[in-house]
Amino acid sequence: MERREEQLGAVGAGAAPALDFTVENVEKALHQLYYDPNIENKNLAQKWLMQAQVSPQAWHFSWQLLQPDKVPEIQYFGASALHIKISRYWSDIPTDQYESLKAQLFTQITRFASGSKIVLTRLCVALASLALSMMPDAWPCAVADMVRLFQAEDSPVDGQGRCLALLELLTVLPEEFQTSRLPQYRKGLVRASLAVECGAVFPLLEQLLQQPSSPSCVRQKVLKCFSSWVQLEVPLQDCEALIQAAFTALQDSELFDSSVEAIVNAISQPDAQRYVNTLLKLIPLVLGLQEQLRQAVQNGDMETSHGICRIAVALGENHSRALLDQVEHWQSFLALVNMIMFCTGIPGHYPVNETTSSLTLTFWYTLQDDILSFEAEKQAVYQQVYRPVYFQLVDVLLHKAQFPSDEEYGFWSSDEKEQFRIYRVDISDTLMYVYEMLGSELLSNLYDKLGRLLTSSEEPYSWQHTEALLYGFQSIAETIDVNYSDVVPGLIGLIPRISISNVQLADTVMFTIGNPELSVSSVSTLKKICRECKYDLPPYAANIVAVSQDVLMKQIHKTSQCMWLMQALGFLLSALQVEEILKNLHSLISPYIQQLEKLAEEIPNPSNKLAIVHILGLLSNLFTTLDVSHHEDDHEGPELRKLPVPQGPNPVVVVLQQVFQLIQKVLSKWLNDAQVVEAVCAIFEKSVKTLLDDFAPMVPQLCEMLGRMYSTIPQASALDLTRQLVHIFAHEPAHFPPIEALFLLVTSVTLTLFQQGPRDHPDIVDSFMQLLAQALKRKPDLFLCERLDVKAVFQCAVLALKFPEAPTVKASCGFFTELLPRCGEVESVGKVVQEDGRVLLIAVLEAIGGQASRSLMDCFADILFALNKHCFSLLSMWIKEALQPPGFPSARLSPEQKDTFSQQILRERVNKRRVKEMVKEFTLLCRGLHGTDYTADY
């Protein structure tokens, strides 16, 4: 019993903790973790703190760390330690201490209701864990008690604060249940208890959501709470009123995202298909969003169209079988299908002007499978209804697969081009699948369209349309024996009529007819086969690797084809067993490693450099596609994921760890050369992108190497790799310390660069701004660190807005549009915006006034929109002051025009497209171009 009292510390009789894990030592270790620049010291502190959290003394120091005089980082650690003790060491707590522990947690949550939000959330998670451990016997009405206690009028906290704290607690409760370590038999009991407790939650949520007086922040939290509870598989009919309220909330731009999430989660429950009557009531609600969807598409509001599409697809994809079964309601379901068709054919090119159409592709597979699974009579009825729909789908997909104009495509980034390539592969797969339903009539249909296109003199020739039809034909021909098709001779006869004036069209024509004598075509074909048929190739893998090795060593192909060949081999090896992969990797890359070792010893010269960059390029292209966890197959059907995910270290990680020292050696001699540094970073960047979580063992040493590299000679490629690490690993607690240390280091070095004059390094500034934006998007906690000079970062970003290089300005605008929404949640950000936001506004107005290219006006409009949405009261004060001086931002403006512009901007807090139009109009006035012919095509 003595031991237990000591363990409970503040909960029990206030025992004296052991010397090691004192409050003072914990605070020192936290200081070391957050502020020590040495990564080894940080790692030691991290390990020590993890031991402290699970020690018996944690019961003592946790409560002391929550004291009001402590900073949020320290309070957060105290709350986290309490959660760990409750969730993992519940059996150590004497039953007579339950009530005392519960009361103390309620007290702390009430205190933090008006304090740090991250600490409040952690305390709520701790109380949720305690409730789950006590339910149903020791605390039968846990949820009802929580609601009652937080509604008590005698609390020192204001009503809204209490309400938000209660909603936070209710939100984390189901989430904690999903991740809890409860034994299986307990999990069933607790789930049943929570299902009953819904009765205490849903009426409260309905009341708060439907109350006109409820502030936006409360209603948003209500929607998140509802989202959390429906994942406990609450009967769909019990959610009807809340779903209805969430549909109404879709009209409020501030609640839109949370409403979408709640509706989609409610509809997507596996059990929801049992409640057909409720599903039928949802169809009119979804169809009622069509006008809002059309308006969003018309205004270029991608966020709204994306959200509405998610709702329509969630209903159609999850419940097509149940809804098709209701034959008497076939027309309303067909209307839903047509709405999804509208989303598939949404105007614009994916992923540049729209990101919605790709959401719908799985729906078309599901609907087809469900139709073809019916008995013959019912299937015949539905075939009659849906065959025309699927012919329309083919037309829509081929239209979406079309390339943009050469001029527009030239402006796309390499990442956008790659996403478009993958999107076309998904379209190709969908067309292959649709062939099963439409049969040979589909080939005839495509052939007729191509024939009309190539022989018509009425319509202007479009290479994009021709290429898309050929692409469609090729997609289908990959799965069937087209030799038996009577359209093939006609197709071959049409090919000479094609006027080939474009690389993409030439490529598709070559793939359609085949041409093994051409290097580009043969390597491309091998790559495509290895990517799409890799699970059928293991018997031939050894031969393919041997021939490829021979070709690579003889240097038959140009550099770019060598890189493609390595990508092909990466796809091929991905389908083998781990031992086979390692064996093949050894024989494939050993000659290159030996060559690299030799080159690393030599004095740097231009020919050495070419050889080093070539070898590093071959390795990075191999690692781009060598994916033993089959991440790329995740969108495929389960039948294509034939291999189990391997246990043990990833082969790519094994190889990277073996060559890490060698790469460091190469770097030490070539650190001044941007091309070599870029090639080194590319190896890790492509590996990280492919391996995702499997890359984890390399994170600490890569962070350390990047920090040393960047501190010695800052280069953009190192920042781009840091951005990838932040994107994939920053949210993982285990990897946060090294990534935070690297982030702080590169920020510090870059800020020094700004002090010395950054104009010679637009590429570094561009990459730095992208890194900051990614950090805010992925892990805003990186901006909580006291060692980060947020003010200096803000000022540097304002400076970067004035650079002449468009990509740098674009990246800086992207940073501000991520930063401004964080004003409320990250204290340091809110403070700097309050102090220096006016400087940002003036820089934006100067740019609009004529100092920046007109092509960047949308980016500056995004900043104005974010300022208006998240700092309205400040903006309304600043904009009037800023526009007051005569001649600012342009001598061509009258005071009335400036006043009209500021009023228009302040009035528009919902429609981003309108703000962009206002800014374009205003910039033309500033430049004296309004109404001139010069702007007609702009």
N, C-alpha and C positions, 0 to 999 in steps of 0.2 A: 504493500500500500504506500510505503514511503516513496518508493521509486515512482509510482504513478503520480503522486503529488508533485514530485520534483519535475516530472515531465510536463505537467499542466501549467506550471509557472503561475502566470497572472490569473489563469482560470482558477487554479487551486489556491494554495495558501501562500503563494509568493516565495517560492524556494530560491535559494542562491544558485545561479548558474555556474557551470564549470568555467575555469579561468579562460580557456581558449575561446569559447563562443560568448564573449561578453558583448554588450551593446556597443562599447567603444571599439572593440576589434571588428565587429560587423561593419560599423560605419567607416572604419579605416579601409577595410577590404572593398567596400562599395566605392569609396573615393578612388582607390587604385583601379578598380574595374572601369570606372567612367572616365577618369582623367589621366591616368598614367600613359605616356606615349609608347612605352615599351610593351610589345605584344606578349612577350613571355610573362611579364609581371601581370598583365591582364588575365592571361590564361590561368596562372597560379591563383589569382584572386577569385576567378570564376569557379575553379575546382573547390577552393576552400569554402566559398559561399554556398555551394551545393551541399557540402557536408554540414554546414551550419544549419541549413534549412531543414535537414532531416534529423538533427541532433535533438536530444531531450530538452536542451536549453532553448530551443526555438519557441517553446511555449512561454518562456520568460521574456526574451528580447523582442518578440513580435509586437507585443502590446506597447512596449516602450518606443519602438520605432514608429508607431502610429501617432505619437504625441504631436500636438499642433505646431510646435516650434521646429519640427523636422521638414526638410525639403521633400517634394513629391517622390523623387526617386527612392529615397530612404523609406518613406511611408509605403510605397508600392512593394518594396522587398518584404516589409513586415507583413503586409496583407497576403502576399504570395506564400510566405512561410506558413501562415495560419492555414491557408487552403491546402498546402501539401500535407501538413500534420493531420488535418481533419480527413482528407480524402484517402491518404495512404496508411495512416496509423490509428484508424478509428477504434480498433480493438484495445488500444492502450488507454482510452479515456474511460474513467469510472462512470457508471450510469448516473451516480448522484451528482456528477458535474455537468450533465447535459444542459439542464435549465440555465445554470450560471453562464455557460459558454454561449448559449443561444442569446441570453439577455445582453451579454457584452457585445456580441456581433451586431445586434439590433441597435445598440447605443452608438457604436462606431459608424454604422451605415447612416444613421440619422445625422451624426456630426458631419460626415463627408458628403451629405446630400447637397450642401452648399460649398463643397471644397473641390479637391482635385478629382476629375471624372475617372482617370485611369485607376486611382486608388479605390474609388467608390465601386467600380466594376469588379475589382479583385475581391473586395470584401463581400460583395453580393455573391460572387462565385463560391466563396468560402461558406456563407450561410446556406446557399443552395446545396452544397455538398453535405453539410450537416443535416439539412432537412431530408435529403434522400437517404441518408444513413439511419435516420430515426423513423421514417415512414415504413409501414402504416401504423406499427404498434405504439412506439414511444411518442409519436407526434401525428395522430390520425388526421387532423385538419390543418396541416401545415400551411397550405396556400391560403385558406380562408383566414387563418390567424395573421398571416403576413398582410393581407388586405385590410383586416380590421385594425391592426396596430398602426399602419401607416395612414389610416384615415382618421386616427384620433386627433381631436382638436387641440389637446393640451401640449402638442409638440412645439419645441422652440423654432422649428424650421417652417418657412412659409409653405402654403398649400401647393404651389407649383413644384417647389423643391422636393416635397414629400412624394408628390405624384410621380415625378420623374425617377426618384430613387426606387419607389415601388415597382414601376414599369421595368426599370433596369433589373431588379431582382427577379421579377416574373419572366423576363426575357432570358436570363442566363440559366434559369432552373431547368427547362427542357434541354438546353444545350449541354449542361453539366450531366444530365441523365444519359445523353447519347454517348458521352465520352467516359462515363464513370466506370470504375473497376468493380462494380457490384457483382456478386456471384449470380449465375444464370437464374436460379430459383428466386433470388431476391429481386432481380430485375423485373421478372414477371409480376410480382406482388406490387412493386413500386409503380410500374406502368399502369396497372389497374387502378391504383390509388390516384395517380395523376389524372387518369381519364375521368374519375369521379370529380376531382377538384376543378376540372374545366368549368363546372357550374359556378365556381366562385370567380373565375377569371373572365369568361366571355361577356357576361352582362356588363361588367365594369368597362371592358374594352369598347363594347358597343356604345355605352353611354358617353364615354370620352370622345369617341370618334364622331358621333352624331351631334354632340353639343356645339352649337355655333360659337360659344365663348371659349372653347378649348384652343389654346395657342398652338401654332404650327409645330413647335418642338415637341409638344405633348402628343399630338396626333401622329407625328412621324414615329415616335417611340411606341405608340399603340400598334401601328402597323408592323413594326419590327417584332414586337411581342407576339402578335397574332401569327406572324411568319414562323416564329420559333415554336409555338405550341402546335401548329398543324402538322409539324414533322413528327409528332408523337402518334400519328395516324388517328386523329380525332375524326369521328364519323362526319362525312361531308355535309349531311343534313343539319348537323349542329353548328356548322359554320356559315349557313346561308345568309344570316343577317349581316355578319361581318364582311363576307365576300361582297355583298350588295353595297355596303358602306365603302369598301375599298374601291369598287368600280366608280362610285361617286367621287371619291378622292382623287381619281386619275385626272380630273379636270383642274386640280391645283398643282401647278408646276413644281412647287416645293415638296409635295407629297408623292409626285408621280413615281419616282424610282422605288420608294418603299412600298407603294400600292402594287406595282407590278410584281415585286418580289413576293409579297404576301399572296396575291392571287395565284401566281404560278406555283408556289409551294402548296397551296391548298388544293389546286386542281391536280397536281402531279402525285398526290399520295397514292401508293399502290392500291389501297383499299377503296379509293374513291369510285371505281367503276361499279361497285355494288349499288350506288345511290343514283340510279338512272334518272329518276324524276328530278333530282337536283341538277344533274348534268344537263337535262333538257331545259331547265330554267336558265342555265348559264349561257346557252347558245344565243338567245336574244340580247343578253347583256354584252356579249362579245361582238355580235353584229352591230350593236349600237355604237361601237367605237369606230365604225368605218369612216364617218365624216371627219372625226379627229385624226384618223390615220391619213386620209386624203389631204387634209390641211397640212399635216406635218410634212408629208412628202413634197407637197407644193412649195412649202416654205424652206425646204432643205433642213428640217429639224430631225436629224438622224437619231437623236436620243429617244424622241417620242415614237417615231415609226418603229424603232428597234423594240421598244418596250411593248407596244401593242401587238407586234408580230409575235413576241415571246408568249403572250397570253393566248393568242389564237392557236399557235402551234402546240402549246401545252395541252389545250383542250382536245385538239384534233389528234395529236400523236398518241396521247395516253389513253384515249377513249374511243378511237375510231370503231373498234369492234362493237363495243356496247351501243354506240350511237347508230351504227349501220343496222344493228339488230332491230331497232325501232323503225320498221319499214314505213309506218304511217307518218313518220317525221322526216322522210327522206329529203324533202325540199329544204327544210331548215339546215340539215347537215350539208347539203350540196351548197347552200349559201355560204356556210363556214369554209368549205373547201375552196370556193371561188375567192373568198377573202384571203385565204392562204396563198392562192395562185397570184393574187395581186401583190402579196409580199414577195413571192418568188421573182416576179417580174418588175420589182420596184425600179424606177429609172436610175440611171447612173452606173458607173463602172465600179465593181467590187475590186479592191477594198478602199478605193480613193474617195468616191462620192457616195458610197453606201456600204453598210456592213450587215444588212438585214437579211438579204436573200439566202445566204448560206444556212441560216437557222432552219429553213423550211425543208431542206433536202431529205432529211430522215423521215419526215412526215409522209412523203410520196412513196417511200419504200413500205412504210407501215400500212398505209391505206391499200396499196396493191396487194400485200400479203394477206390482209384481212379479207379483201374481196375474193381472192383466189382460194381462200380457205373454206368458203361457204359450199353447201351442197349444190349440185348442178343447177337446180331450178332457180334458186336465189342468186347464184353466181351469174346466170344468164341475164337476169333482170339488171343487176348492178353493172355488168359488163356494158349493157346497152346504155346505161346512164353515164358511166365513167370513161368509156373508150374515147369519146370526143374530148373529155377533160384531159386525158393523158396525151392525145395528139396536140392539144393546145399547150400542154406542159413542155413537149419537145420543142415547139416553136419558141416558147419563152426561154427555155434553157439555152438553145442555140443562139438566141439574141444576146443573152447574158454572157455567153462564152466569147462573144466577139471582142477583138482587140479594139482599143481606142485609136484615134488617128495617130499617125507617126509622131506628129508634133506633140500631142498630149502625152503619148507614151514616153517620149524623150524626157519629160519632166518627172516621171515616176522614179521613186527611189528603188534601190535594188531589193529592199525588203518588201515594198509594195508589189514589185514584179514577181517575187517569189510567192507571195500570198495569192496573187492572181493565178500563177501556175498551179498551185495546190487546189485552188477553187475550181479551175478547169478540169483537173483530175477528178474532183468530186462530181462535177457535172457529167464527165465521161462515164463514171461508175453508175450514176443514176440512169443515164441513157441505156447502158448495157442491161440494167435491171428492167427498165420499161419495155425492152424488146420482148421479154417473157410474156407481157400482157398484149402487146400490139402485133407481134410476129412480123412476117415478111412484108406486111402492108406498110410497116414503118420504113423499111429500106426503099420500097417503091416511092413512098412519100418524099423521102430525102432526095432520091434520084430525080424525081419530077421537078422538085424545087431547084436543084442544081442546074438541070437542063434549061429551065425557064430563065434562070439567072444568066447563064452563059450564052444563050441564043437570043435573048430579048434586046431589041435596039431602043426600046422605049425608056427603060430605067437606067440611070447612070450606074456605071460599073462600080462595085464595092468589093475590094479584095477581102475586107473583113467578113462580109457575108459569105463569100465563096469559101474562105478558110474555115469558118464555123461549120458550114454544111459538110465539108470534107472531114473535119474533126469529128462530127457526129457519126458519119459513116464509118470512120476508122474505129471509133469507140465500140460500135456494135460488132464490127468485123473481128475484133479481138476475141470475142467469146463464141462466135459461131463459124461454121465452115462456109465462108461466102462463095466458095467454088460452086456450090449448089444453087446459088441465087442467080436468077435470070437477069438481075440488074447490073451484075459485074461487067459484062462485055460493054454495055452502054456507058458505064462509068469510065472505063478505060478509054473509050472513044471520046468522052468529053474532056479528059485531062489535057490533050494538046490545045484545047481552046482557052485554057486558063492563061491569062497574062500575068506572068510572075514578075512582080516589081518590088517584092518585099521579102525580107528574110523569114518572117514567121509563116507566110504563105508557102514559101519554098520548102521550109522544114516539114510542114504538114503534108504537102504533095509528096515529098520524098518518103515520109513514113507511110503514106497511103499506098504508094506503088512499090516501095523498097528499092534500095540502091547500095549494095554492099561494097561497091568499088570506091565510094567516097569516104574519106577518113572521118569527117564530122558525122555523117549519117551512121556509119558502122558503130562508132563509139557511142553515139547517142542511143542507138537501138539497143546495144548491149546494156547500157545504163538503165534504159526503160524496162528491159526484160528482167534485169537483176532486181529492180525495184518492185515490179508488179508480179513477178513469178518466183520470188526468192524461196518460197516454201517448197517449190517443185525442183529446185536446182541442187540441193545438197549432194546427190550422186555425182554431179558433174563439176562440183566446186573445185576439186583439186586440179582438174584439167584447165578450167577457166583461169584459176590463179596462176598456174604454171605458164600458160600462153601469155597472159597479161604481163607477168614478170619479165618474160623474154622480150616482149614488145617495148616495155618501159626501159629496160636496160639498153636495148638497141636504139632507143630514141627515134623510133619511126614517126611518131606523132608530134605535133606542135605542143607547146606547153599547155594550152587550154584543154586539148584533148587528153593529155596525160592526167590532168586534174579530174576530168570527167571519168576517166578510166578508174582512178582511185575511188571516186564516189560509187561507181558501179560495184567495185570489189567490197566496199563498205556495206552496201545493201546485201550482197551475196553472203558475206561472212555473218551478218546479223541472224541468219536463219540456221546457223550451225550450233552444235553444242559448245559450251565454253572451252573445253579442252581442245577441240578442233580449231576454234577461233584462235586461241593462243598459239597453237602449232603453226597455223597458216600466217598469222601475224609475224611470228618470229622469222619465217623464211622470206616473207614479203618485205619487211622493213629492215632486217639486219644489214643488208648491203648499204642502205642509206645511212643507218646509224654509224656504221664504220667510216663511211665517207665524211659524215658530219664531224666525227671525232678528229679525223685527220685535218679537216678544214679549220676546226677550232684551235688547232695548234699553230696554224700558219699566220703569217703577218697579213692583216687585212689588205685586200686589193680588189679592184672591180670584178675580176673573173671569179674570185672566191665568193664575193657577195652574191653574184647571180646564182652560183651553185647552192649556196646556203638558203637563199630565198626560195629556190626551186624545191629543195628537199623539204623545207618547212611547209611549203604549199602542198606538196604531196601528202604529208602527214595530216595537215588540217583538213584536206578534202576527204581523206579516208575516214577521219574521226567525225566528219559532218554527218555521215550516213550509217556509221557502225553503231547500231542501236539494239543491244541485246535485250533491253526491256520492252522493245516494240512499242515505244511511245507513238510512232507514226501510224501504227495500226489501230490506235484507240477509236478512230471514227469508223473502222471497218466492222463488219459483222463478226461475232465470236468465232464463226467457223474459220476465219482467216487467221485468228490468233492461235496457231496450232501448238506453239512452243510454250512450255511453262517459263515464268520469269525465273532466271537463274539465281541461285543462292551464291553468297560469297562475293568477292571483289569483282567489279566490272573489268573486262579485259582492257578496255581503253584506259581505265584508271591505272591498272597494273603497268601498262606500257608507259604512260605519262610519268608514273613514279620512278620507273627505271631510267627514263631519259631526262628527268628534271634537272639533275646536276649538270648534265651535258648542255642543256638549253641555257642554264645560268652561265655556264662557261662561255658559250657563244655570245650571250648578251653582254658579258663583261667587256668583250673586245669590240662589240658593235653598238654600244649603247648610244653613240652619237648618230647612228644611221636610222632615220625614221622608217625606211623600208624593211630593215631587218627586225626592228622592234615591232612593227606592224605585223610581220609574218609570225613572230613568236606569239603575240597577243591573239592572232587569228586561230592558232592551234587550240588555245584554251577557250576562246570565245565560242568556237564551233563545237568543241567538246561539251562545254556547259550547256549550250542550246540543245544538243542532242541527248545528253545523258540526264539532264535535269537533276533530280535528287540523287542519282547514282554518283554524281560528281563530288558529293559531300566530303569524302576523305581528303580531297585535294584543297579544300577551301582555306584552312589555316596557312599552309605553306605558300599557296598562290597569293593570298592577301599580303603575306610578308614580302614576297618577291616583288609584287606590284608596288608596294610602298617604297621599297628601296629603289626600284627603277625610276618611279615618278619623282622621288626626292632628288635623285641625281640629275636627271634630264627629263623635265615634263614633256610628255607626248600624248597626243589625242587618243591614240589606240589604247593606251593604258587606262584612260578614263572610260572608254567604251566598254572595256572588259570589266572594269569596276561596276559599271552600270548593270551589266548582265548579272554579276554576282548579287548586287542589291536586289534586282528583280526576282531572282530565283531563291536566294537563301536568307535575305534580311529578316523575313518573318519567322524564321526558325530560331527559337531561343538559343539552341546550342551554337549556332553560327553567328549570332548577333554580335558578340564581342569583337571577333577579328574583323568583321565587316564594318562595324562602327568605327573601330580604330583606323582602318584603311580609309573610310569615308572622311573622317576628321583630318587625317594626314594629307590626303590629296586636296581637300578644301583649303587647308592651311597653306600648302605649297602654291596653289593656284591664286589665293588671295595675295601672297607675296609677289607673284608674277604680275598681278594687276597693279601693285604699287610701283613695280619697275617699268610698267608700260606694256599693256597687253596687245597693242595694235599689230605687232608682228606675229601674233599667234591666234588668228581668228578660228582656226580649226580646234585649238585647245579650248577656247572660250565656248565654242559651239558644243563640244562634247561635255564640257563642265556643266553647262546649262541643262543639257539633256539628263546628266547624272542627277542633278539637284531635283529636276522634275520627277524623275523615276523614284528617287528617295521619298519625296512627298506622297507620291501615288501609292507606293508599295509599303513604306514603313515610315510614317510621319514621326515616329519615336526618335528617328535620327536627328530631328530638329529640336528634341527636348534637352539634348546634352548642353550643359553650361559652357563647355569648351568650344562649342560652335558659335562663331561670331555672326549671328543671323543678320545683324545690322550691316556688317561689311559685305556679306553675301548679297543682300538686297541692293546695296549701293553699286556693287560690281555688275549686277544684272541690269540695273538702270543704265549703266555705262555701256553695256553690251548692246542695248537697244539702239544705240547710236552708231553701231558699226556699219560700214558700207556693204558688208557681205550678207546677202539675203538669208542663207541657212543659219548664220549665227543669230541674226535678229529673230528669225522664226523660232529657234530653240529658246531664246530668252523670253519671248512672248509665252511659249509653252510653259516655262518655269513659273511665270507670274500667274497663269491661269490655273496652275496646280496649287500655288502658294496661297492665293487670296481666299479660297474656300476654307483654308485651315485657320483663319483668323480667330474663330471662336474656340477651337479645340486645342491649339498649341499657343501657350501664353506668349512665348518669345516672338512668334509670328504676329500675333495681334498687336503687341507693343510696337514692333518696328513699322507695321503698316500705319498705325496711328501717328507715329512720329515722322515717318518718311514717305507716306503714301502720296502726299502732295507732290513730291519730287517725281515720283513715278508718273502721276497724272500729267505733269508738265511735259515730261519726256514723250509720253504718248501723244499729247496734243501737238508737240513740235513735229513729230513724225508724220501725223495726219496733215499738219499744216504745210508739208512739202519737203521735209528733210529725209523722208524714207520713200522707197519705191512704191508706186501705186499697187504693185502686185502683192504687197505685204499688208494692205489695209485690213483684210479679214482678221489677221493675227492681232493687230492693235484693237480692232473692234472686240475681239474675245476678251482682252484685258478690261476694256471699258465695261463690258457686260458683267464680268466677274466682280469688278469694283461696285457696280450698281447692285448686284445681287447680294453681295456679302458685306459691303461697307457703305450702305446707302446713305446713312446720315452724314458720314464723313465726305462722301463724294458730292452730295448736294451742297455742302459748304465749300469744298475745294474748287469745284468746277466753275462756280460763279466768280470766285476770287481769281482763279487762274486766267479766265477769259476777259477779266476786267481791263488789263493794260491795253492801250491802243496799239494796233499793229501786231498783236499776238493772237493766234499763231501765224497770221498772215495779214499783210497790209491791205489785202483785197477785200477783207470782210468788214461788213457794217456791224455796229453793236446789235442791231435787230437780228441779223443772221446768227450771230454768236449766241444770243439769248434763245432763239428758236432751237438751235442745236442742243444747248444744255437742257432745255425743257423736254425735248424729244427723248434724249438719252435717259434722263431721270424717270420718265414716264414708262419706259420699256424695260421691265424686269423679267419678262417671261420669254419673249420671242427673240432668240439670238440672231436669226436671219434678218429681222427688221433693223436691229442695231447695225449689222453689217451694211445694209442698204443706206442707213443714215450716214455712216462714216464715209462710204464711197461718195455719196452726194456732197458731203461737207468738204472732202479732200479736193473734189473738182472745183468747188467754189474758192477754196484756199489757193489753188493753182491757176485760177482764171481760165479753167477749161470747161466749165459747166455750159452745156448746150452747144459745144463746138463739134464739128465733124470728127475731130481727133479722137473723141471719146465714143463715137458711135459703135465701134466693134469691141469696146473694152468690156 
